[in-house]
Amino acid sequence: MRIGIWDVLAGVLLGTAIGAGTVICASMIGKSASPARGGRALRARKRIDINNASKEELMQIEGIGPTVADEIIRYREDHGGFESVDDLDNVRGFGEAMLKRIRNKVFV
């Protein structure tokens, strides 16, 4: 995976680990200097822990708005957390299509 220096800096500030095999491209300095572009790229790559994510972090996932984020948190609190990403299928407002779309963006 190739990432730019701004994504690395944003990841460090957010506590995101850089995985093995990640190549930091110094040549990208200045190309994603815009916080909006850098943030969007980070959101696209960052996996979110559904057992610890805040409402705001959950809402960074495309397709999850405030209502579904609240339902994820409610389910997590009521059931002592998620045992598997597949448990999202039990969350009100969540369907099989949504689960399929975000599966690679979340983890337990």
Backbone torsions as a table, in degrees:
resi	resn	phi	psi	omega
1	MET	NA	136.7	176.3
2	ARG	-105.9	133.9	175.6
3	ILE	-136.6	154.2	179.0
4	GLY	-87.2	164.7	-177.9
5	ILE	-61.5	-33.6	-180.0
6	TRP	-68.1	-34.8	176.1
7	ASP	-66.7	-37.3	178.4
8	VAL	-64.7	-47.8	-179.6
9	LEU	-62.0	-43.5	178.0
10	ALA	-63.0	-40.0	179.1
11	GLY	-64.1	-39.4	178.5
12	VAL	-64.5	-43.6	179.5
13	LEU	-64.2	-32.1	-179.7
14	LEU	-92.7	-0.9	178.8
15	GLY	76.9	26.4	-179.9
16	THR	-85.1	130.8	177.9
17	ALA	-78.7	145.0	175.5
18	ILE	-95.8	120.7	-174.2
19	GLY	-75.7	162.7	176.5
20	ALA	-61.4	140.6	179.2
21	GLY	88.7	-0.6	179.0
22	THR	-80.7	132.9	179.5
23	VAL	-109.0	123.3	177.8
24	ILE	-89.8	121.5	-174.1
25	CYS	-99.2	97.9	178.6
26	ALA	-62.9	-24.2	-179.7
27	SER	-67.8	-12.4	-179.8
28	MET	-88.4	-1.9	179.4
29	ILE	-58.2	129.7	-179.8
30	GLY	91.0	-22.6	-178.5
31	LYS	-79.1	-27.2	176.6
32	SER	-124.9	38.3	-177.6
33	ALA	-67.0	-22.0	177.1
34	SER	-66.4	125.4	179.5
35	PRO	-57.3	-33.9	-179.6
36	ALA	-65.5	-45.4	179.9
37	ARG	-67.5	-45.9	-179.8
38	GLY	-62.4	-43.0	179.4
39	GLY	-64.3	-41.4	179.5
40	ARG	-63.9	-41.4	178.6
41	ALA	-64.3	-39.9	179.4
42	LEU	-64.8	-45.4	179.4
43	ARG	-59.6	-34.8	-178.1
44	ALA	-69.4	-27.9	-175.3
45	ARG	-104.1	-26.3	-173.8
46	LYS	-73.1	128.3	175.0
47	ARG	-89.8	140.0	-174.7
48	ILE	-110.4	132.3	177.4
49	ASP	-78.8	108.8	-175.5
50	ILE	-70.8	-13.4	177.0
51	ASN	-85.6	-12.4	-177.0
52	ASN	-130.1	-7.3	-174.1
53	ALA	-70.1	142.8	173.8
54	SER	-77.7	170.0	176.9
55	LYS	-57.5	-43.4	-178.8
56	GLU	-63.5	-40.2	178.6
57	GLU	-66.4	-41.7	178.2
58	LEU	-62.4	-36.8	-178.3
59	MET	-71.4	-10.1	175.2
60	GLN	-74.0	-16.4	179.3
61	ILE	-80.4	125.2	-179.0
62	GLU	-56.4	127.4	179.0
63	GLY	99.2	-11.1	178.1
64	ILE	-105.2	114.6	177.3
65	GLY	-101.3	-170.6	-176.0
66	PRO	-62.9	-36.9	-178.4
67	THR	-67.3	-48.1	180.0
68	VAL	-67.5	-37.7	177.1
69	ALA	-59.9	-42.8	177.4
70	ASP	-62.1	-39.7	180.0
71	GLU	-67.6	-36.6	176.7
72	ILE	-62.9	-45.5	180.0
73	ILE	-65.8	-40.8	178.6
74	ARG	-61.6	-46.1	179.1
75	TYR	-61.3	-44.5	-179.3
76	ARG	-59.6	-43.6	179.8
77	GLU	-70.2	-40.5	-178.0
78	ASP	-71.1	-28.6	-174.1
79	HIS	-113.4	9.5	178.8
80	GLY	71.2	24.6	178.0
81	GLY	102.8	173.3	179.3
82	PHE	-94.8	136.1	174.9
83	GLU	-89.0	-23.9	-176.4
84	SER	-153.3	154.8	174.6
85	VAL	-59.2	-31.7	179.2
86	ASP	-60.9	-22.1	177.6
87	ASP	-63.1	-19.4	177.3
88	LEU	-59.0	-25.8	178.9
89	ASP	-62.6	-19.7	179.3
90	ASN	-87.3	-6.3	-178.1
91	VAL	-80.7	132.1	178.3
92	ARG	-59.6	131.1	-179.4
93	GLY	91.7	-1.0	-178.8
94	PHE	-110.6	135.8	179.2
95	GLY	-127.4	176.9	-178.8
96	GLU	-60.8	-39.2	-179.3
97	ALA	-64.7	-42.6	179.0
98	MET	-65.2	-42.4	178.9
99	LEU	-59.6	-44.0	-180.0
100	LYS	-63.2	-38.5	-176.7
101	ARG	-70.5	-32.7	-175.0
102	ILE	-108.3	-1.2	-175.0
103	ARG	-48.6	-41.2	-176.7
104	ASN	-84.5	2.7	179.9
105	LYS	-105.6	-5.0	-178.0
106	VAL	-132.0	162.9	174.6
107	PHE	-152.3	167.1	177.4
108	VAL	-114.2	NA	NA
